[in-house]
């Protein structure tokens, strides 16, 4: 299983929080062979974002300078990196 599909399953453990989209979604539907990154549409609630951040931390992901995965940021219509 690709890491992006595994992450999506973990993001959604217990309830729907994220939907895989963009290039990886096209790969999942076998319309492309590869995509270099993962993109998700996520729920903006703080508990949902906290679960997603905790899941990412389990894989060693950490914040780097850029758009934060934060409820205030997403509510304003911005994307996160």
Secondary structure, 3 states (H helix, E strand, C coil): CCHHHHHHHHHCCCCCCEEEEHHHHHHHCCCCCCCCCCEEEECCCHHHHHHHHHHHHHCCCCCCCCCCCCHHHHHCCCCCC
